[in-house]
Structure formats: structure tokens, C-alpha cells
Amino acid sequence: MRQVAESAGGVRIAYERDGRGDPALVLVHGWCCDRSYFAPQHAHFTGERAVVSLDLRGHGDSDRPDPGDPGCYTVAAFADDVRAVIRHAGLRRPVVVGHSLGGLVALACAAFPDEVGAAVLVDPAPLAKEAAKARFARSVAEVAADHDGSWRRGFAARRMLATDTARREETIAGAAVVPAAVAAEGMRAMAEFDGAGALARAAVPLLAITADEPEPALREHPGVALGRTVGAGHFVQLEVPDQVDAMLERFLRVVLPGAATA
């Protein structure tokens, strides 16, 4: 059932909630996506626990504040959206699961142990790889000028393997749905996010599921459990949901054994 929470500044955040049981899962999509990009996990876990999928500000059915407002589309602002949904839905320390940009958002939420029980980063955007973050920073102007969506469609296509088929054309086309100005601020948010600092502030268990070798910041952090998928590009939760679901299930069962399903 679609519901609406009010985030900082009165921004309305659309979300869907199904199922019952703790710990609940809160699913956070990536850059230029929407809540449907965690549909396999939403359906899979609803039978055993509460599951919430949301649209970050500027995306899907949520409000689109003016991207000219300073700080409106930072990772911290996106994390405020998630925390507002957690409060509105009445969830008790859920596990926040984020893909790509959503992975950074999940990590930012991990600094609030009274509100969040754990965080899962699904093929997250670069956390501390300076060269990659610099490329993102240089891309902000290109995204802002991408009014026909061609740059973003190409960016999405390059994130996939040639063998990826799950929602392939829909994902490529969908990358251009978000207004260019909003997409540019999302790109800036990823470029400017202090991933190393966020890892240091994380106060809950963390799982990172990556399509490729995890970056050093993740490998070297003693509090991060690592998992890696096989045979998929960036959109692993769509392409190989069985692998992602299995790692999530194991994480919930072994790392959070005290959080029994109600």
C-alpha cells in the first residue's frame, strides 16, 4: 500500500509497506531509479518480515524540491528521507538496504543506532576511491546539460554486462526520467559524500554486496561483512536476486541473531 511520510523541509516521500515482522527491511534505490528497482527483494522478504520500499526525494512519486536549494539533494538529505519513512511507518530499528547511491544513503543511516539496526550496501557508489569520485564530480556539468537523456542512458548501459537481461532496456531508458537538474545534484551528492568518515561513524553491523572486487575502504574496515555476486553488472538485485537474497538472509540470520522475525 502506497503511503507518504514528511521529511525535512516538508518534502513528501512516497513509500510502500507490506508484510510483518522484525527486523523490517527498508529498501533504498539508486541514482535516477525508483522504488521498483528493489521489487524482487520486496516480494521475496514480505512473507517473513515487514518490507518498505521508498522513493527518494526527486524520484518516483516523491516530491521534487528545487535543486537550486542548497543541501536539498545531499546524501544527508536522502538519509533524512529514509529516517522520516522509518518513523512514519513505525519501524523498530530496521535494516536499511541501499543500492548504488542508496548504498551511500544506507551507510549514512548507520550512524543512527537508535533508529537503524544494520545497513546493507548493494554495489554502492564509490565511497573513498578518489579517482572515481573525481570522475563523478566532473560529470555533474554533463548531467545538468543532459536534457535529452542520452548521457544518462549511456551511463546506465555501461554499468551492465553484455549478458545482463533483467529490465535492461527499461533501466537504460529510465535513467533519463528524473529531471536533469535533479540528476546532476544526485551525481554531486555521490561525488562529495565522505564515505571514509561515514564508515568511521557507522555504529551498526554492515554488509556490502558487490559485483566486482570491493574497494579498499570496504575490504579494510573490520566491521564490514563482504559478499560478491557472480555473473551480473551493477544492478545485481535485479539480475541475480537469488544471490542477493541469499546473502541478505544469511546476514539477518547470523549477524543479527537476536532480531527474530515476529
Beta strands, then each sheet from edge to edge (+ up, - down):
strand 1: 2-6
strand 2: 12-18
strand 3: 25-28
strand 4: 51-54
strand 5: 95-99
strand 6: 118-122
strand 7: 206-210
strand 8: 224-228
sheet 1: 1+ 2- 4+ 3+ 5+ 6+ 7+ 8+
end
